[in-house]
Amino acid sequence: MIKTAITLVRLRWTLTLATLRKSAWQTVAYVFSAVLAAGTIIGTGVLAWFIGILPPFTCLLYTSDAADE
């Protein structure tokens, strides 16, 4: 079972690398998408970190000042 999975993964990467060697534009697009994906993951982590250090949200919808208006 594991041998079959390893064989399929090797085949997939062999086909991917063969395609990237064949076309320079596909290589550029692949690198660009990898950089964009890494930036998205890092950006999400940084945003989650900063949201986590914000003070707790206080709801201002039902205060006595808002009810008078």
PyMOL commands that set and color helices and strands:
alter all, ss='L'
color gray80, all
select helices_A, chain A and resi 2-22+24-52+64-68
alter helices_A, ss='H'
color red, helices_A
deselect
rebuild
show_as cartoon
